[in-house]
Amino acid sequence: MSSAEVGVAGHPDRGDGLALRFIVPVTLLGLAGAGWWWSVRVAGEMTGGAMDGMDRMADPMSLGAFAVAWVAMMAAMMLPAVLPVVKLYARAAARGSVAPVPFFVGGYLAVWTVLALPAYLGWRWLEMPLADGSAWAGRVAGATLLMAALWQLSPLKSICLRHCRSPLGFFMRYGQQVRRPVGAFRTGVIHGAYCIGCCWALLAVLVASASMSLLWLVVFTALIIIEKNSKHGERVALAAAPALAVLGVALLIAPSLITTIA
């Protein structure tokens, strides 16, 4: 997909402008809002709700229920961050230059949905030990925070983040097949893979703490949006590393703190 195809060289026509300025942003933010609503609901059930720890042991969350909660959480956290790249794609789609937007967005979300299975297995493994205050489980969460801190500083994180921060550059490199639905879906998968490269360690922290805490969700969502869209995003990504490392070391020393911060 060339720069002309995504419309960066000219002004969108009336129909193109409607899709670009209203339909696409409203749809994405609406999906994100639905994701936040569901995440708030699930968080309330997990942290207070009607079930205590013994109830959760007897009737743990099923894979299907977890997958729904996971997809909702991904929509809440990721869709606002990818709004610029989807808007750029929508400009070309409105002119008929590429396949419709849902194929591209569907590929992006499919990658994140696949991660629900390993996330569920990790969550099930750690949920009850963390609820019971097991020291080893708190230290696993601490080690995961340290891993996330190191990833924030890694060259691979930087490479992935630069692809996410440059929508036009991404399409110039990977957008040759977006005219067809299959190609658009595949390009969405590629973009989702780069997004995973940016954010997987932060999400691993959520899994390792067996937590859907709204505080963690808000903090990580803000960090992801700033990393991807702010002109200081790369610096913010680096600056987050010390905070993650401090929390990680604290949990390694005093793993019981996990019940306070999760």
C-alpha positions as CSV (number, residue, x, y, z in Angstrom):
1,M,0.0,0.0,0.0
2,S,1.6,3.2,-1.2
3,S,1.4,6.6,0.4
4,A,-1.1,7.7,-2.3
5,E,-3.3,4.7,-1.5
6,V,-3.6,5.6,2.2
7,G,-4.3,9.2,1.2
8,V,-1.5,11.0,2.9
9,A,-0.8,13.1,-0.1
10,G,-4.3,14.6,-0.4
11,H,-7.5,15.4,1.3
12,P,-10.2,12.8,1.8
13,D,-13.4,13.2,-0.1
14,R,-16.7,13.6,1.7
15,G,-17.4,9.9,2.2
16,D,-13.8,9.2,3.0
17,G,-13.8,11.9,5.6
18,L,-16.9,10.6,7.3
19,A,-15.4,7.1,7.7
20,L,-12.1,8.6,8.8
21,R,-13.4,11.2,11.3
22,F,-16.4,9.5,12.8
23,I,-17.2,5.9,12.0
24,V,-13.8,4.3,12.6
25,P,-12.9,6.2,15.8
26,V,-16.3,5.8,17.2
27,T,-16.4,2.0,16.5
28,L,-13.0,1.4,17.9
29,L,-13.6,3.5,21.0
30,G,-17.0,1.9,21.4
31,L,-15.4,-1.6,21.4
32,A,-12.8,-0.4,23.8
33,G,-15.6,1.0,26.0
34,A,-17.4,-2.3,25.9
35,G,-14.1,-4.0,26.9
36,W,-13.7,-1.7,29.8
37,W,-17.3,-2.3,31.0
38,W,-16.7,-6.1,30.9
39,S,-13.3,-5.8,32.5
40,V,-14.8,-3.8,35.4
41,R,-17.5,-6.4,35.8
42,V,-15.0,-9.3,35.9
43,A,-12.7,-7.4,38.2
44,G,-15.5,-6.9,40.7
45,E,-16.4,-10.5,40.6
46,M,-12.8,-11.6,41.1
47,T,-11.9,-9.2,43.9
48,G,-15.1,-9.0,45.9
49,G,-18.1,-10.5,44.4
50,A,-20.1,-13.3,45.9
51,M,-17.4,-15.9,45.9
52,D,-14.6,-16.3,48.4
53,G,-11.4,-18.3,47.8
54,M,-13.0,-21.7,48.5
55,D,-15.8,-21.0,46.1
56,R,-13.3,-20.1,43.3
57,M,-11.4,-23.3,44.1
58,A,-14.6,-25.4,43.7
59,D,-15.8,-23.5,40.6
60,P,-12.9,-21.9,38.8
61,M,-13.4,-19.7,35.8
62,S,-13.7,-21.8,32.6
63,L,-11.5,-21.3,29.6
64,G,-14.5,-19.9,27.7
65,A,-15.3,-17.3,30.3
66,F,-11.6,-16.4,30.7
67,A,-11.3,-16.0,26.9
68,V,-14.2,-13.6,26.9
69,A,-12.7,-11.6,29.7
70,W,-9.3,-11.7,28.0
71,V,-10.6,-10.4,24.6
72,A,-12.5,-7.7,26.5
73,M,-9.4,-6.7,28.3
74,M,-7.4,-6.6,25.1
75,A,-10.0,-4.5,23.4
76,A,-10.0,-2.1,26.4
77,M,-6.2,-1.8,26.5
78,M,-5.1,-2.1,22.8
79,L,-7.8,-0.6,20.6
80,P,-7.3,3.0,21.7
81,A,-3.5,2.6,21.1
82,V,-3.9,1.4,17.5
83,L,-6.4,4.0,16.5
84,P,-3.9,6.0,14.3
85,V,-3.0,2.9,12.3
86,V,-6.6,1.9,11.8
87,K,-7.6,5.4,10.8
88,L,-4.8,5.4,8.2
89,Y,-6.0,2.1,6.8
90,A,-9.6,3.3,6.8
91,R,-8.7,6.2,4.6
92,A,-7.6,3.8,1.9
93,A,-10.5,1.4,2.5
94,A,-13.0,4.3,2.1
95,R,-11.6,4.8,-1.4
96,G,-11.8,1.2,-2.3
97,S,-8.0,0.8,-2.5
98,V,-7.8,-2.0,0.1
99,A,-10.1,-4.6,1.7
100,P,-12.6,-3.4,4.3
101,V,-11.4,-2.4,7.7
102,P,-12.8,-5.3,9.7
103,F,-10.5,-7.7,7.9
104,F,-7.4,-5.8,9.1
105,V,-8.7,-5.3,12.6
106,G,-9.9,-8.9,12.7
107,G,-6.4,-10.1,12.0
108,Y,-5.0,-7.9,14.8
109,L,-7.5,-9.1,17.3
110,A,-7.1,-12.8,16.3
111,V,-3.4,-12.7,17.4
112,W,-4.3,-11.4,20.8
113,T,-7.2,-13.9,21.1
114,V,-4.8,-16.9,20.5
115,L,-2.8,-15.8,23.6
116,A,-5.9,-16.4,25.8
117,L,-5.0,-20.1,26.1
118,P,-1.4,-19.7,27.5
119,A,-2.6,-16.8,29.6
120,Y,-5.4,-19.0,31.1
121,L,-3.0,-21.8,31.9
122,G,-0.7,-19.4,33.7
123,W,-3.6,-17.8,35.5
124,R,-5.0,-21.1,36.7
125,W,-1.6,-22.3,37.9
126,L,-1.1,-19.2,40.0
127,E,-4.6,-18.1,41.1
128,M,-5.0,-20.2,44.2
129,P,-1.3,-20.1,45.4
130,L,-1.5,-16.3,45.3
131,A,-4.9,-16.3,47.0
132,D,-3.4,-18.5,49.7
133,G,-0.4,-16.2,50.1
134,S,2.2,-18.7,48.9
135,A,5.6,-17.2,48.9
136,W,6.8,-18.9,45.7
137,A,3.8,-17.5,43.8
138,G,4.6,-13.9,45.0
139,R,8.2,-14.4,43.9
140,V,7.0,-15.6,40.5
141,A,5.2,-12.3,40.1
142,G,8.3,-10.4,41.3
143,A,10.4,-12.2,38.7
144,T,7.9,-11.4,36.0
145,L,8.0,-7.7,36.9
146,L,11.8,-7.8,36.6
147,M,11.5,-9.6,33.2
148,A,9.1,-6.8,32.1
149,A,11.6,-4.2,33.3
150,L,14.4,-5.8,31.2
151,W,12.1,-6.1,28.2
152,Q,11.3,-2.4,28.3
153,L,15.0,-1.8,27.8
154,S,15.6,-4.5,25.2
155,P,16.5,-3.8,21.5
156,L,13.7,-6.1,20.4
157,K,11.1,-4.0,22.3
158,S,12.5,-0.9,20.6
159,I,12.2,-2.5,17.2
160,C,8.6,-3.5,17.7
161,L,7.7,-0.2,19.2
162,R,9.1,1.7,16.2
163,H,6.9,-0.3,13.9
164,C,3.9,0.5,16.0
165,R,4.8,4.2,16.2
166,S,5.1,4.5,12.4
167,P,1.8,3.4,10.7
168,L,2.8,4.7,7.3
169,G,6.2,3.0,7.5
170,F,4.4,-0.2,8.5
171,F,2.1,-0.2,5.5
172,M,4.8,0.8,3.1
173,R,6.7,-2.4,4.2
174,Y,3.8,-4.9,4.8
175,G,0.8,-3.5,2.9
176,Q,1.4,-5.0,-0.5
177,Q,-1.4,-7.5,-0.2
178,V,-4.1,-5.5,1.6
179,R,-6.3,-5.2,-1.5
180,R,-7.6,-8.7,-0.8
181,P,-9.4,-9.7,2.4
182,V,-6.9,-12.5,3.1
183,G,-4.0,-10.2,2.7
184,A,-5.6,-7.5,4.9
185,F,-6.2,-10.1,7.6
186,R,-2.6,-11.3,7.3
187,T,-1.3,-7.7,7.6
188,G,-3.4,-7.2,10.7
189,V,-1.8,-10.4,12.1
190,I,1.6,-8.9,11.4
191,H,0.8,-5.7,13.1
192,G,-0.7,-7.6,16.0
193,A,2.6,-9.5,16.3
194,Y,4.6,-6.3,16.5
195,C,2.1,-5.1,19.2
196,I,2.6,-8.3,21.1
197,G,6.4,-7.7,20.9
198,C,5.8,-4.3,22.6
199,C,3.4,-5.3,25.3
200,W,3.6,-9.0,26.1
201,A,5.7,-8.6,29.2
202,L,3.2,-6.1,30.7
203,L,0.4,-8.6,30.1
204,A,2.5,-11.3,31.6
205,V,2.6,-9.2,34.8
206,L,-1.2,-9.3,34.9
207,V,-1.2,-13.1,34.5
208,A,1.6,-13.7,37.0
209,S,-0.3,-11.7,39.6
210,A,-3.5,-13.6,38.7
211,S,-5.1,-10.1,38.7
212,M,-7.6,-8.1,36.7
213,S,-7.1,-5.2,39.0
214,L,-8.5,-2.0,37.5
215,L,-5.5,-0.1,38.8
216,W,-3.1,-2.3,36.8
217,L,-5.3,-2.2,33.8
218,V,-5.5,1.6,33.8
219,V,-1.8,2.1,34.4
220,F,-0.7,-0.3,31.7
221,T,-3.3,1.0,29.2
222,A,-2.0,4.5,29.8
223,L,1.6,3.3,29.4
224,I,0.8,1.5,26.1
225,I,-1.1,4.4,24.6
226,I,1.7,6.8,25.5
227,E,4.4,4.5,24.2
228,K,2.7,4.1,20.9
229,N,1.4,7.6,20.2
230,S,3.3,10.2,22.2
231,K,6.3,11.9,20.7
232,H,8.1,11.0,23.9
233,G,6.8,7.4,23.8
234,E,10.2,5.7,23.5
235,R,11.5,7.6,26.5
236,V,8.5,6.8,28.5
237,A,8.9,3.1,27.7
238,L,12.5,3.3,29.1
239,A,11.4,5.3,32.1
240,A,8.9,2.6,33.1
241,A,11.6,0.0,33.5
242,P,12.9,1.3,36.9
243,A,9.4,1.3,38.4
244,L,8.7,-2.2,37.3
245,A,12.1,-3.3,38.6
246,V,11.5,-1.8,42.0
247,L,8.2,-3.6,42.4
248,G,9.8,-6.8,41.2
249,V,12.6,-6.6,43.8
250,A,10.1,-5.7,46.5
251,L,8.1,-8.9,45.7
252,L,11.2,-11.1,45.7
253,I,12.1,-9.8,49.1
254,A,8.6,-9.7,50.6
255,P,6.4,-11.9,48.4
256,S,3.4,-11.3,50.7
257,L,3.1,-7.8,49.2
258,I,1.4,-9.3,46.2
259,T,-1.9,-9.4,48.1
260,T,-1.6,-5.6,48.5
261,I,-0.6,-4.6,44.9
262,A,-2.6,-7.2,42.9
